[in-house]
Amino acid sequence: MGDTQAAPPWFPFALVDTAPNPEDFETGLPSPWGRLRGWDYRAALSADWWNQGDEGRWGAWPEHVEKVEVIGESRNAVVLDLDGTWIAHLFPFPTGQDVSSLARYAPWASALEQAPLLLPASGLVRDNLDRVVVYPHHSTALSDEVAAHPFRIAQTLGKLHAPLVAHSTPNTERRWNDRLKSVEDRLKSTTLWRAPHTRHVVGLPNVHLSLEGVVMRDESMVFVPQPRPLVEHLMCDDERLPGVAMAARLEQRLALMEAFPSVDDRQRFYQTWGASLPPGWTSSSSVSTVNGGVWIWRYEAILHLLAEARAYGFSEQAKRCDGWLLDVSRIQARLGELRTVHAVRKGGIYAAIAAAIIGSGPLHVPFVVGALACSAIAHGVYRRRTPPPF
């Protein structure tokens, strides 16, 4: 295990058995989840680096930089202030191009112009990975301050997803389920969950968000896009996810911060998010636990929080995630029971129809009535036993 005192917040010290030495990042650091590859970002802490040409730069790169100041470090980045004009994020362990693509791909950038999202102005891409992104100057709020307004977060997220609806892609449940299996395998989880989803559950361009990356402007919020989390990059393939997946990630993070006193508050969070979106996204069928609904994405979010806890040494977070996963076994047992009840429900209807068509004799009518009665009873049991969506 690495040195916990010396480890910056972006270094997964509990996952690798080495100290955070950037000289080693290029060759990679071995871990149980695969090799962590990065770059030696320290040259970018000087003004000279910013003022020299470098292959892979895009956008309105800062010119004639005189002062570079480290103003913070987050789970993903080293954060710099450049001359009081720009805020730059250096990603020691790049995980993709999700951040720069939002600005570089014209259709997405155009769609997001009026969205509550601070798009980067420039950046540096090497080997198809974002190493640096540069934003207009801004100040982010403390995560505790942001968490005090869960419904504003949900409303802001809905307004962010709304312009991306036109860029959605169809349900890819097989790949989503494969991702879950990959994460479960990495974590050696005792839980297994797959979902069918409905046609209203569609993929969106990846916009990763964090409670650490929120700009507060009077009564509104603006998100600062983040790269794909390192633990996710190590555990599973990249994939377009539905909007409810990001809502669930924020909701579960907020839940760890005790932001939801009751189930009603959690339900309100998702309803607030869905208010700006197509009605089918939050229809009773889409949120039904039988179809995966919200629960399958809450489950996915908890698995990623558990992975984060193990990678960065958060014992209390890991304990709470493990406790939450105990409920999953209960829900899965209920869903297994419902599959049997559903079979009885359908079988009763089919039997009644068949008997009505081909049956005859004195037992004909009682059989039809009995089959329909069995189906009706099974339907009642099915409705009563279906786990609530929130």
ZIKACOR-V709839 format. One record per run of one state. SS is the DSSP state (A for helix, B for strand, O for the rest). FROM is the first residue (numbers start at 1). TO is the last residue. If there is no record, write none. Layout:
ss: [SS | SS]
from: [FROM | FROM]
to: [TO | TO]
This chain:
ss: [O | A | O | B | O | B | O | A | O | A | O | B | O | B | O | B | O | B | O | A | O | A | O | B | O | B | O | B | O | A | O | A | O | A | O | B | O | A | O | B | O | B | O | B | O | B | O | B | O | A | O | B | O | A | O | A | O | A | O | A | O | A | O | A | O | A | O | A | O]
from: [1 | 22 | 25 | 29 | 30 | 36 | 37 | 41 | 46 | 47 | 52 | 57 | 60 | 68 | 74 | 78 | 83 | 86 | 91 | 98 | 105 | 106 | 112 | 117 | 119 | 122 | 127 | 129 | 137 | 143 | 148 | 150 | 163 | 165 | 168 | 169 | 170 | 173 | 188 | 203 | 205 | 208 | 209 | 214 | 218 | 220 | 225 | 226 | 227 | 230 | 236 | 241 | 242 | 243 | 257 | 263 | 275 | 279 | 283 | 284 | 288 | 289 | 292 | 295 | 313 | 315 | 359 | 364 | 386]
to: [21 | 24 | 28 | 29 | 35 | 36 | 40 | 45 | 46 | 51 | 56 | 59 | 67 | 73 | 77 | 82 | 85 | 90 | 97 | 104 | 105 | 111 | 116 | 118 | 121 | 126 | 128 | 136 | 142 | 147 | 149 | 162 | 164 | 167 | 168 | 169 | 172 | 187 | 202 | 204 | 207 | 208 | 213 | 217 | 219 | 224 | 225 | 226 | 229 | 235 | 240 | 241 | 242 | 256 | 262 | 274 | 278 | 282 | 283 | 287 | 288 | 291 | 294 | 312 | 314 | 358 | 363 | 385 | 390]
